């Protein structure tokens, strides 16, 4: 494989970037240069040392050179692959996304993709993505771009809005978790060792974090009849309130039992293909109260924990053991290797609709399966879900399109229309406008 030059925008990350270093160290056929760019230049400088340490720990010294660059255009010079994983704005901005809506009775389990929090996060992120795209168009227009930043759909759409010829996709691991859940059920149903999630074949459709499985199989065996039987069984939905309360005490904010995903299969005919925390925000009757959410074992991630976690990450010092590379479930390096011609990868992708999702307009960023190979991404046509699912996804996609256009054109009235259209904003108009104005101020970008 030829030498690869990678630029990581958000290279000062103390979580995702480090995992990427480990995955690079594990993929022995790769070599080249990693350029880190971050608005927090000190954090990028620190991660240069972590990158070097990671390759030393994994006996891969010399395969990749690590450097950082404060100027974005210089960082992009000569790159083959651009990775974007940023936090749009300071952690304090998340208070406006999450805490203010609570004052109006609007609960959000994540608040980074949809709902009031997702819209305000997009308002901060999209101008940055427009700038990234313009810089890529100017400096490295043939480079491939992988976006990891939420709101995934809108951030990826912003890249194409500013540079229609960009070669970009959004990468999200939520479908991986669903595949792992199905692998667990295969082991239970057929009395076999749990297979690797990649052995589970799923047909997916929708938009990021509101993705649906219409077909699922293992070794040619159709899993949908068993899943539907499970979804129809009332015993499946045991009250997990005590489990949820225990998770709050233990700060296990991300645990998932897939009960919301199964209830969607029961009520709408397709399995939710994201974690329950994300799915619940698109179907708001799950978020009428914490008590209702707890029945499914789901807990909302509190703003206070996010603030403390941000401090912890920034102060983190990695031990050699923590930097030891093993096979991970992330696919960023696999995607890179495929685009560079090392292999062909079949996986879920967030990519412009070329007809792979029949019920949404072409050009919109949708999530489906696709083949990734040398300098090529070919999406696979998805099976249409039931009409009820199509209607829900279409509404989400239409609101996302409104948000994109509003931020691109600076049309605050259109942005409020999108805000008011969101299913979570179940408020009288004057209260919604009051919340909107307060959130604009509280969640505005601050470095």
N, C-alpha and C positions, 0 to 999 in steps of 0.2 A: 504493500500500500504506500502511495506517495506521501511525502511529508505534508502534514495538514496544519494550517494556521487557523487558530480559533480565537475569536474575540468574545469574551463574556461581558455583556453589559449588565451591571449588578454584580460585578466580580468581587465585591467586598462582602458578599453574603457569608454568614458564618454557619449556614446549614446546607442550602442547595449546592453552592459552588464546591463545598468540601466533598459532598457526595459525588459530584461530577469528577473531581480529581481522583477519587478512589476508583471510580468506574474506568477512567482513562488508564490508571495504573494496572487495572485488572485485564484490560484489553491489550494484550501484548503486541498485537500487530501494528498498533498505531504509534506514530511519532511526529514531532513537530514543535509548534510554539503555541502557548496559551497567553493571550494578552488580556489583562484584567482592566476594566474601566468601571469606575463608580464615582458618583458625586461625592461620596465619602472616600477621598483619595487615600487617606490613612488606612482605612479598612482594606482597600485593594492592595496597598503595600504590605500589610500584615499577611494577606492571603498568598502573596508571592512566596513568603517563607513557608507557609503551610503547604503549598503545592510542592515545593522542593522537598520538604520533610516527608510528604506522602509518598513520593516516588523513592525516596531513600529507604523508608520503612518497608516498601514493597519490592526492594531490590531491583528497581527500574530506573536508577539514576541515568540521566543523559537522554532518555527517550523524548522528554518534553522540556523545553525551556520555558520558564515562567517569567513574565515581565508585566509591568502595569503602565498605563498611559492615561494622563489626566485629560488630554484632548481627544474627543470622540473620533474625529476624522482621522487623526493619526493612529488611533487604536484600530481603526477599520482597514488600514492600508494593507492590501495583499491578502486579506483573509478569505478562506474557503467557507467558513461556517461562523455565523453569528448566533449567539445564544442570549436571550433576554430573560432575565429573572430579577425583577426589581420590586421594591416596596415603594409605591407612588406616594411620596410624602412621608412625613415623620409619623411615628406611631401615635402621636397625640391626635393626628387627623382621624384616627379610627374612633375616637370618642364621639365625634360628630356623626360618624357612620352608624354607630351601634347604640350609644347611650341616649341620644336625643330622641330617636324613634320610640324607645321604651317609654319615655315620658308621655307619649301619645297612644300608648297601648299597642304599639307595633313591635312584635318580637321577631328577632332574626337569629337563626342558629349559627350562621357564619357571617353573612353580611358583606361578601366580597364579589358576588356574581349578579345577584338580582335584588329586588327590593330597594328601599331607599338607600341602604348602605352600598349596594352594588352600583347604583347610579352615580352616587357621589364619588365613589372610588374611580369609576370610569371618567368622571369629570376631571379628576387629577391626573389620571394615567394617560388618557388619549392624546392630549397635546404633546406629551413626551414621546409617545409612539409615532405621532406624525413627524416629529423631529428626527427620531431614529431612522425612519423610512427615507426621509430626504437625504440624510447623511449616507445611508447605504446606497441610494441611487447615485449619489455623486462619487463615492469612493470605491465601492465594491458591488456593482449592480448584479454581478453573476453569482454572488455568494448565496448560500442557502441560510435561512433564518429559522430558528426554533424558538418559539415563544412559550414560556412557562408562567407568565404573569396573569393573574386574575384582575378583572373579569376576562377570562380566556377568549371568549368569542369576540368581544368588543376590541380588545387590544390587538388581536390578530387582524380583525377587520380594519382597524386604523392603519395598519401597515400597508394594506392593499389600497386604502383610500388615498393615502399620500403618495404611494408609488405603485400604480397598478401592475407594473411589470415585475414586482418583487417575487422572489421564490420563498415563500414562508408557509409554515404550518404551526399549529398549536399542539402542544404535547401535554396530556393530562393522564394521571394514573388512576383515576376513579374507576374506569372500566376494568382495570387490572384487579381491583379489590372485588368486584363482582365476579370475575372469573375465578378468583381464589375461593370465594363463597361457594360457587358451583362445584369447584373441585372438592371442597369439603363434603358437599352433599353426595357427590359421586362415591367417595370413600364410604359414606354412611349407607347409601342405598345398595351398593354392589359388593360391599365387604372386601374392598381392595385398598392397597396403600394409596394415600392421597396423591393424585397425579399433579404434575406441574400445571399451573394455571394455563400455560400456553397450549396444553392438550385439549382445553375446552374451546370449542368453536362457537362463537356467538355472532349473530347478525344484529348489528346495532343501527340506530337511527335517532336523530334529534339534534339538539344543540348542547354544548358543553354543560355538564352538571345537571342537565335535564335530558339525559340520554336513555334510550329504551332498548331492551332485548326483545326481539320478535321471534328469534329461533335460537336454540342452544343444543349442542350435541357433544358427546364424548365417544370417541372410537366408533362413530357412525350411529350411536344410540341417541335417539331423540329424547332430550331431557324435559321438554316443555310439558308433556302430560303429567309427569311426577311433580313438576313445579306448580302446575295449576291445581293439582290435587292438594298439595301442601297449602297453597294460597286460599283454597276454599275451606280448609279445615279450621274451625274456630279455635281448636286447641293450639294452633300455631301462634295465636295472638295472646299469649298469657301476659298478664299485666306486669311490666318490668319496672314499675315505679321504684321499688326498693333497690333494684339494680342501678337505676339512674341516680338515686340519692347516694349510693355508695361510690359511683363514678365521680360525683361532684366532690365528695370528701377526698377521694384519691387523685383528683385532677386528671381523670381519664376522659378528656373532652372528645376524643376522636374515635372511641369504641363504637362499633356498629353491629347490630343484629339483623339488619336487612328486613325488618318487619314492615317498614314503610314501603320498601321496594316490592315486597310481596303483596301488601294491601293494594298497591297500584295495579298489580297483575290481576288480583281478584276483581277490582272495580272497573278497570279500564282495558284489560285484555293484553297488556304487555308488561314485562318486568322492568322496574326502574333499574338503570345500569350505572347509578352513582351511589355514593354513600347516603344514608338516610338524612344526615345533617343538611346536605345540599338539596336533596329531593324535596324535603319538607317546605323549603322556602318558595317553591314554585306552585305548590298546592296548599294554599294558606290555611285550610281547616285543620291542619296539624299544628298550627302555631297560634291557636286561640288562647292558649295558656301554657305555662311550663308544665302544669299537671297533666295536660293532654299529651304533650310531647314525651313526658317521662314514661307514659304507658308503653311507648315503643322503645324504651331504653335510651332515648336520645337526650343529650343535655346541651344547652347553649354554652359556647365558649365565652366567658366573661371578659369584658374589656380590661379589668384589673389584672387578670392573668396574662393577657397579651402584653401589657406594659412591662410586667416583671420578666416575662419570657424574652422580650426584646433586650432588656438589660443583661440577662443571663447570657444570651447569645453573643452580645458584643464583648463581654468579659471572658468568654470561653477560651481556655487554653487546652489544646488537644494533646492527649497522650499518644505515644506510639501505637498502643493497642487500639485506640479509637480510629486510627488512620489506616489500620490493616485492611486491605481490600479483599472482599469476597464477592461472589456473584450477587448482584442486587436486582431488585425488581424494576428499577428505572430503565428507560430505553433511550436516553439521549445519546449515549455513545453508540448504541446499536443503530440508531437512525443515522448518525454521522457516518459510520462505517458503510452503511447501505448506500447513502448518497454518494460516497466516494468510490463505490464500485466493488466493495469487498463481499457483499452478499445481497440477497433480496429479503426484505422484512415485510411480513403481513401483520398489520396492527391497526389500532384505532387512530384516526387523525382528525384534527380540526382544520378544515381546508375549504376554499371557495366551492360553492355548489355548482357542479357542472352537469347536474342531472342525477347525481347519486341519491338525492333526497327529492322525490317527485313533488311533494306537497309544499315545498318552500321555493321562493324565487331563486333563480340562478344568480350566482355572485355572492350570495350571503354565506357567511362562515357557518358550516354545519359540521356535525360529528358523525362519521361513518367509518367503516373499515377501508383500508387501502393498501396497495403495494408500494413499497419504497425501494428503489433500486438506483443504479448509477445515474445521478443527475435527473432523477425522475420520480414523481409521485403520481400514482394512478388510483383515484378513488374507486371503490366498488359500489355498485348500485345496491341500496338497502331495500329490504322488504318493507312495504308500507305498513305502519301500525294501524290499529283500529281508528276510526274516524274521531273518536273522543280524544285520543292521544294527539292526532294530527292537529285538532283544533287548539289544544293546550299549547303545543309546541309552536304553532303558527302565531299565537298571541304573544308568546315570549319573544319570538324572532322579530315580530313587528315592533314591539317596544324597543328592542335592542337597536333596530334600524333607526327609530326616532332619536334615540340617545346619540348614536353615531352622527347623524345629520346635524343635530342640535349643537354638538360640541365642535364639529368641523366648521360650521357656519357661524358659531358664536350666538346662536339663537336661544336665548334663555327662556323665551315663551314656549318654544317647542320642547325644551328640556322639561319644563314644568308639565306640559301635556303628557310626556312620557312618564314622569313621576306620578301624575294623577291616574294614569292608566294601569300602573302596576297593581297586581292582585293583592299585595300586602298593604297597600295604602287605602284602607277601608275607612276613610275619614270624610267628614263634611268638607266642602271645598275650602272654606275659610281656614279651617284647622290644618288642612293639607298645605295650603299656601304658607301659613305661619311656620310649619315644620320645614318646608322646603327652603324658605328664606334663612331660617336659623341654621340649617344644615349647610347651605352654601357658605355661610360665614365660618361656621365651626370646623368644617372639613376642608377648607381651602388649603391649597398646597403650601406647606412650609418645609424647608429643607432641614 
